Amino acid sequence: MNAPLPEFNPNFVADPPHRLDHDGAAFVVRSGALEVAAVPIPVPSYHDQVNRWGEPYVSYAITHSDRVRISPIEGCAWACQFCDLPYDFRYRRKEVERLVDSVARALADPVLPAHHVLISGGTPRPEDYDYEREVYAAVASAFPGVDVDVMMSPAPGLLDPHELLRMGIHGLSINLELFGEERSRRLMNAKWKLGRPNVLAFIEQAAAVFGPGRVRSLLMVGLEPMEDTLAGVEALAARGCDPVLSPFRPDPSTPLRGHGPPTAELLVEVYQRSAEVAARHGVELGPRCHPCQHNTLTFPHAVRPLEGLAAAALHAAMA
């Protein structure tokens, strides 16, 4: 379940007022007077199966709603203090053939078939840049009718928007994560060293190459002053990039395990002000794929005309 639970997040969850219940006919989420009908998304059958090399498929791929995500690099060459990758996983490369095989299995799953692909995972070491690009090309060429997106930091020499587009990559996620200089330097030093002007220049170039709606960048809400986050939204939107707002959730395995999550009031204000910025620049709060909006602060198109009501419901649910 994509929600913090006392069993897994005791660092900031004790006795949440929100409950997932079953009334005998259907699931419902209850939070005070608020009730929302819920339909569980089935777990794909491959999640507890092994590939022909005898390894669990989930060592290579995980399906989130309608998207399969693969991670060529387990662990990470960098050590951002809010991310569990460098603390929970040892750095290693995965076999290209087995990554492609796992995508094929996820797309053909009889219970929950994936419809598009995200290649993400940890940042590779410089000696593995060619390998990372080999994975991009192999997956894009193996599934020409399927949208394949790349989520990666624009380390010098790693990503070239023109090359990626020629490979058949559909879109990019180049995550700023933090915009303010002080927090960036302290909490994600390796990414900070890339230089914010350099990252923004790359994002602007990528948005021009790929076109509207195909480049996005995630900002974490609640880990830096709100005005820094909003300045990041402005900088991204002005460059034709869809900002993605992700509420910070402290992972128990990271150095920030004791940092509290953002309040409901902060989330509501950041969402409303960011939506205004996005509309002014003709972009959207991403991601645009509705099933992929888990872990993000946005709403599908169908409810955006009711943004005031949506914000009120968000506030009530998190109070």
C-alpha positions in Angstrom: 0.0 0.0 0.0 1.5 3.3 -1.0 1.0 5.0 2.4 3.2 5.4 5.5 2.3 2.7 8.1 3.5 2.3 11.7 5.0 -1.1 10.9 7.3 0.4 8.2 7.6 4.1 9.1 7.7 4.3 12.9 10.0 7.2 12.6 7.1 9.5 11.8 3.8 7.5 12.0 2.3 6.4 15.3 -1.5 6.1 15.1 -2.8 7.6 11.8 -6.4 8.6 11.7 -6.8 7.2 8.1 -8.1 3.7 7.8 -8.6 1.3 4.8 -11.8 -0.7 5.6 -14.0 -3.2 3.8 -17.7 -2.8 4.3 -18.6 -6.3 3.0 -19.0 -5.2 -0.6 -16.1 -2.8 -1.4 -13.0 -1.1 0.1 -13.3 2.4 1.5 -10.7 4.8 3.0 -12.1 6.6 6.0 -10.5 9.7 7.6 -12.8 11.4 10.1 -15.9 12.3 8.2 -14.3 11.8 4.8 -15.0 8.6 3.0 -13.4 7.7 -0.4 -14.2 4.5 -2.3 -11.0 2.5 -3.1 -10.3 -0.2 -5.6 -7.1 -2.2 -5.1 -4.7 -2.4 -7.9 -3.7 -6.1 -8.4 -0.2 -7.3 -8.0 1.3 -8.4 -11.3 1.9 -12.2 -11.4 5.6 -11.8 -12.3 6.4 -10.1 -8.9 6.8 -13.5 -7.2 8.3 -15.4 -10.2 11.8 -16.0 -11.3 13.4 -15.5 -14.7 15.2 -18.1 -16.8 18.4 -17.4 -14.9 16.8 -18.4 -11.6 16.6 -14.8 -10.3 13.5 -13.0 -9.0 12.0 -10.7 -11.6 11.7 -8.0 -9.0 15.5 -7.8 -8.9 15.2 -6.2 -12.3 11.7 -4.7 -12.6 8.8 -3.5 -10.6 5.4 -2.5 -11.9 3.7 0.6 -10.4 0.1 0.8 -11.7 0.6 0.9 -15.5 4.3 1.5 -15.6 7.2 -0.9 -15.3 10.4 0.5 -13.7 13.8 -1.0 -14.2 17.0 0.1 -12.5 20.2 -0.7 -14.4 22.3 0.4 -11.4 21.5 -1.0 -8.0 22.7 1.3 -5.3 24.1 4.7 -6.3 27.4 6.4 -7.0 26.1 9.4 -5.1 24.9 9.6 -1.5 22.0 12.1 -1.1 20.8 12.1 2.5 17.1 11.7 1.7 17.5 8.6 -0.6 17.7 5.0 0.6 19.7 3.7 -2.4 23.2 4.3 -1.2 22.3 3.1 2.4 20.3 0.0 1.6 21.9 -1.4 -1.6 25.4 -2.2 -2.7 26.4 -0.7 -6.0 26.3 -3.1 -9.0 25.4 -3.2 -12.7 22.7 -5.5 -14.0 22.9 -7.5 -17.2 21.3 -5.7 -20.1 19.7 -8.9 -21.5 18.0 -9.6 -18.2 16.7 -6.0 -17.9 15.2 -6.3 -21.4 13.7 -9.7 -20.5 12.1 -8.3 -17.4 10.5 -5.5 -19.4 9.1 -8.0 -21.9 7.7 -10.1 -19.0 6.1 -7.0 -17.4 4.4 -5.8 -20.6 2.9 -9.3 -21.1 1.8 -9.9 -17.5 -1.7 -11.5 -17.6 -2.8 -9.8 -14.3 -1.5 -6.3 -14.6 0.3 -5.6 -17.9 2.5 -2.5 -17.9 1.9 0.0 -20.7 5.1 2.1 -20.5 8.6 1.9 -19.1 10.7 4.0 -16.8 14.5 3.5 -16.6 15.7 5.0 -13.4 17.8 3.7 -10.4 21.0 5.0 -9.0 23.4 7.4 -10.7 26.2 5.3 -12.4 29.9 5.8 -11.9 31.7 7.6 -14.8 33.1 4.3 -16.0 29.6 2.9 -16.4 28.1 5.8 -18.4 28.5 3.8 -21.7 26.7 0.8 -20.1 23.8 3.1 -18.9 23.3 4.4 -22.4 23.5 0.8 -23.8 20.6 0.0 -21.6 18.6 3.0 -22.9 19.2 2.0 -26.5 18.5 -1.7 -25.9 15.2 -1.2 -24.2 14.0 1.5 -26.7 14.9 -0.6 -29.7 13.4 -3.8 -28.2 10.0 -2.2 -27.7 9.5 0.4 -30.4 5.7 0.8 -29.8 6.1 1.4 -26.1 6.9 4.8 -24.4 10.2 4.5 -22.6 11.2 7.4 -20.3 14.6 8.0 -18.6 14.9 9.4 -15.1 18.5 10.4 -14.4 20.8 13.2 -13.2 22.5 15.1 -16.0 26.1 14.3 -15.0 28.6 15.6 -17.6 29.0 13.1 -20.4 26.1 10.9 -19.4 23.0 12.3 -21.1 22.6 13.9 -24.5 19.0 14.9 -25.4 19.5 14.6 -29.1 21.1 11.1 -28.8 18.3 9.9 -26.5 15.6 11.1 -28.9 17.3 9.3 -31.8 17.4 6.1 -29.7 13.6 6.3 -29.3 13.4 7.6 -25.8 10.0 9.2 -25.2 10.7 11.6 -22.4 13.1 12.6 -19.5 12.8 13.2 -15.8 15.7 15.3 -14.7 15.0 15.8 -11.0 16.2 19.0 -9.2 14.8 17.6 -5.9 16.0 20.7 -4.0 16.3 24.2 -5.4 17.9 26.3 -2.6 21.7 26.4 -2.6 22.2 25.8 1.2 20.0 22.7 1.5 21.2 21.3 -1.8 24.9 21.6 -0.8 24.3 20.0 2.6 21.8 17.2 1.7 22.8 16.3 -1.9 26.3 17.4 -2.3 27.2 15.4 -5.4 24.2 16.7 -7.3 24.8 20.3 -6.0 28.3 20.1 -7.5 26.7 19.8 -11.0 25.7 23.5 -10.5 22.1 24.6 -10.6 22.7 26.8 -13.8 24.1 23.8 -15.6 21.2 21.5 -14.6 18.6 24.2 -15.6 20.4 24.7 -18.9 20.2 21.0 -19.6 16.5 20.9 -18.7 15.8 23.8 -21.0 17.7 22.1 -23.9 15.9 18.8 -23.3 12.5 20.5 -23.2 13.3 22.2 -26.6 14.4 18.9 -28.1 11.6 16.6 -26.8 8.8 19.1 -26.9 5.9 20.0 -24.6 4.9 17.5 -21.8 7.9 15.2 -22.3 10.4 16.6 -19.8 9.7 16.9 -16.1 11.6 17.6 -12.9 10.8 16.6 -9.4 11.0 18.9 -6.4 10.6 17.6 -2.8 8.1 19.6 -0.7 8.9 20.0 3.0 12.7 19.6 3.0 13.5 23.2 2.2 11.8 26.6 2.8 8.6 26.9 0.7 9.8 29.9 -1.2 12.8 27.9 -2.4 10.5 25.2 -3.7 8.3 27.7 -5.4 11.3 29.4 -7.0 12.2 26.0 -8.4 8.7 25.6 -9.8 9.1 29.0 -11.5 12.5 28.2 -12.9 11.4 24.8 -14.3 8.1 26.1 -15.8 9.8 29.1 -17.4 12.0 26.6 -19.3 9.1 24.5 -20.6 9.5 21.7 -18.1 6.6 20.1 -16.1 7.4 20.5 -12.4 6.6 17.5 -10.2 5.9 18.0 -6.5 6.7 15.1 -4.2 6.0 15.5 -0.5 9.1 14.5 1.5 8.7 11.3 3.5 11.6 10.4 5.8 13.0 7.0 5.1 14.0 5.1 8.3 17.3 4.0 6.7 18.6 7.5 5.8 20.3 10.2 7.8 17.1 12.3 7.5 15.0 9.6 9.3 14.2 12.1 12.1 13.1 15.0 9.9 9.4 15.3 10.0 7.2 15.3 6.8 5.4 18.5 5.6 2.2 19.7 7.1 -1.1 19.6 5.3 -1.2 23.4 5.3 2.2 23.6 3.6 1.2 21.0 0.9 -2.1 22.8 0.1 -0.3 26.2 -0.3 2.5 24.8 -2.4 0.1 23.0 -4.6 -2.2 26.0 -5.2 0.7 28.4 -5.9 2.5 25.9 -8.1 -0.6 25.3 -10.1 -0.9 29.0 -10.8 2.8 29.2 -11.9 2.4 26.1 -14.2 -0.7 27.6 -15.8 1.0 30.9 -16.4 3.8 29.2 -18.3 1.6 26.8 -20.2 3.0 23.6 -18.6 1.4 21.2 -16.1 2.2 19.8 -12.7 3.4 16.4 -13.6 3.5 13.6 -14.2 0.9 13.8 -16.9 0.2 10.0 -16.7 -2.5 9.7 -14.1 -1.5 6.3 -12.7 2.1 7.6 -12.3 0.8 10.4 -10.0 1.4 8.3 -6.9 3.9 10.0 -4.5 3.1 13.4 -6.1 1.1 16.4 -5.2 -1.2 16.8 -8.2 -4.7 15.9 -9.5 -5.9 14.3 -12.7 -7.4 16.6 -15.4 -10.9 15.5 -14.5 -10.8 17.1 -11.0 -8.6 20.2 -11.8 -11.7 22.4 -12.4 -12.5 21.7 -8.7 -9.1 22.6 -7.4 -10.6 24.4 -4.4 -12.6 21.3 -3.4 -9.6 19.0 -4.1 -7.4 21.2 -1.8 -10.0 21.1 0.9 -10.3 17.3 0.6 -6.5 17.0 0.8 -6.4 19.2 3.9 -9.2 17.2 5.6 -7.5 13.9 4.8 -4.2 14.9 6.3 -5.4 16.9 9.3 
